[in-house]
Amino acid sequence: MSQPEVGEGATQVKDYFLNFAFPGNTQTPASVNGVQFLLPTVSALTQPTDFTSRCPGEGYRCQEDRICQCSSVLDLEHGEVAQMVLLNLGKGKGWNHPVHMHGHSFWVVKAGFSTYNDSGFLLSDNQDIDCRGSPQRGESFCNNATWADPNWSSDKGGVPGLLLSRPVRKDTVNVPTGGYVVIRIKADNPGLWAMHCHVHLHLGDGMMLMLNESFSHHPPPPPGFHTCGDFNRNSTGGG
């Protein structure tokens, strides 16, 4: 059964492109949109003003042809329908990434695959996505992707072929090499939720971001709830 608020007739749909890959020239860190995730040194949910490792600016996106190291956060407004395009493209694509989301199960509404020959060898990436950046598609880090056809944007004609009636509902989906998966959620569960590749090596190496959902609706921490911060052995005299 589908949910009308994220399917046919959904309003406030907003596109987010998230590339799960290993881009780089001299190094290949695991990243999302070129951001290698750093774990916060405080409880980011209950101490948002002390959360200093958060990426600056847009946060969840690094500039093209760069690798950033910070705590990547994607802000979702309360009530919006977030249409996330999960990619595995550009310089650093490879492996199939099982992407897992905390705080939600999501609707899988489209998948785009690369082209293979009869022996299963990759011939070409899916062409629905414009990685931008380098004119050589294989050299782009794909940190700032968009639809190749601008009419596919949610504020224009929308993506053709979306399965909005009775779509599959999951909390983990495999993002194929050279392709993409489109998922939808409605931002109605306030919290700070992790979203990451479920290959532990990739997760531990930084292929993760956090969804800052409905920030204005976050409940305050309980009275007397403890705060935390960096542990500095030198400042405390060891032990």
N, C-alpha and C positions, 0 to 999 in steps of 0.2 A: 504494500500500500504506500502511496506517495504522500508527501506533505505539501499542501497547496502553497504554503509560504516560501518554499524553496523550489517549487516546480513551475507548472504553467501559471502564468499571471503573477509570478513573484515580483515584488517591487524592491527598490534600493539594492539591486544587484551590483556588486563591485568586483572587478577582476584583480587578482593578485598572481603574479608569475614567480615561481619559486624553483630555482635550478639546483638540483642535488647533484654535485659533481666534485671532481678533483682538479680544478684549474690551476694554472701556474706555469712559470717558465723554468725556474731553478728548483722549485719545490711543488709538491702536489698535495696541499692540505685538503682534508675533507671539509666541505663548506656548503652553505646555501646562499646563492647569489653572491658568491665570492667571500662570504663572511665565515670565518672559522670561529665557532661559538666558544666563548669563555664563560665558565660557570660564575655566577654572581658570588660575591664574598659576603653577602647579607641575604636575609629572606626578602627577596624582591617583592613578594606579594604584600607583606605586612610592613616593609620599610622602603616604600617606593622612592622617598626623597634621599635615601642613603645608597641607592642603587647606582653607583658611579661607573660601573663597567658597561652600562648600556651604550649601544652604538649611537653616535651623534647623528643629527639630521634625520633622514628618512629611516635610519636604523637598520631595517631588514635588508637593504641593498648596498653593496659596495660599488664603487665606480668601476666602469668597464676596464679590463686589463689590470686590475689590482686585486690583491688579497688583503682583507681586513681581519683583525682579531679583536673581537668585542662580543658583548652579549646582545645578540640580534633579537629584536622584538617587533612583532607585527601588531599594530593597534587596530582593533576592530570596534566600530561604533555599535552601541546597543541597538539591536533590531535589524541591522543590515544583513543581507544575504551575501556571504563571502563566497565568490566563485574562484577557487584556487586551481591554477594550472601548474601541476607538478611536472617538472621537466627533468630530463637526463640528456643534456645536449651540450654542444660546444666543445672547446678544448678542455678536456677533463671528463668527458662522458665515459661511461663504462660501468660494468657491473649493473645488475638490476637492483634498484633500491626499494626495499619494502618500507614505505613511509608510514609511520604510526602517529596518530594524534591522540593526545590525552584530552579529557573533558567532553568529548563528543564521539558519536558515531556519525559518519558523513555519508552523503549520497554520491555514488559514482555515476556521472552523467555522460562521460565520453572518454574514449581512449584513442590515441593516435600512435601508430606503430611505424617503425622504420621498414625499409624494403630489404628482403633477404632473397638469396638465390635458392635453388632447389636443394643445395647442400647445407643450408642454414648459415651461410656467410653473409655478413652485413654488407649491403651494396650502397645504401644511402640513407641519411637521416630523414625523418618526417619533415615535410616542407611547409606544414601549417604554421610553424613558429619562425619569427624573425629574431635571431639572437642579437642583432645590431652589433655594434663594436667593429671588429675587423671585417673588411669585405670578404676575406677568406673565411667561410663558415666554420671550418675546422680549427681556425686560430682564435676565434672569438671566445672569451670566457663565458659568454652568455649570462652575464650578471644583470642585464637590463633588457630582458626579452619582452616581446609583445607578439600579437597576432600578425602574420604576414599579410593578411587581408584586413585593413583597418575597419571594414564593415562588421567584422566579427566582434568588435568591442561591445561590451554590455550596454554602453550608452548610445549605441547605434543599432545595427540590425541584429546583433547577437550571433552566437556561434551556431552554425547549422548542425543538425544531426544530434542535438542533445537529447538524451533519454530522460525525459522529465516525468514520464508516467511509469510508476512501479520500478524505479531504479534500484540497483543493488545498494544495500546499506552495510558499511564496514567501518572498522576503526584502523585498519591497515590495508594498504594497497601497494602492489608492485609497480614501480615506475620503470618502464622498459628502456634499455639502452637505445638512444637515438629517437626516443619518442616522448609521449606525455600522457598524463591522465588529468581529467577535469573532475573536480569534486565540489560539492556545495555544502555549506552549513548555514544555519541562521544563528547570528550572534545573540544568544539569549541565555547563556550560562556564564555569569560573571566569574572571572578568575584569571589566573596567569597559567596557561597550559603549555606543556612541552609538545613539540612536534619534531620528529627526528627519524632518521633511518634506523631500522631495527637490527641492522648488522652491527654487533657491539663494537667491532673495530672502527667502523665508520662513525658511530655515535661518539665513542671516546675520543676520536680525532677531531670532532667539531662539526659534524653534519647534523645540526640542530638549530632550531629557533624557538621562541616562545610567543604564544598568542596572548596579547594583553586585551582581554575581551571585556567590553562593557565596563571600563574603568570607573565611570561615575556611579556604577551600581555595586562596586565592590563593598562588601560589608566590612566594618572596622574590625580590627583584631579584638579578642576578648579582653576585658579589663585585667591588667597585670600581666599580659602576655609578654614573654621575654623578648628582648632584642638580641641581636648577635652581630658579629663583625669579624674582621680578620684576626687570626691567631698569629701573633708575632713572638716567637720564642725568645728573641733577644730582649724585647721590651718587658717581658714578664720574668726575666731572670732564669729561664730554662726550667728544668724540672722533669 
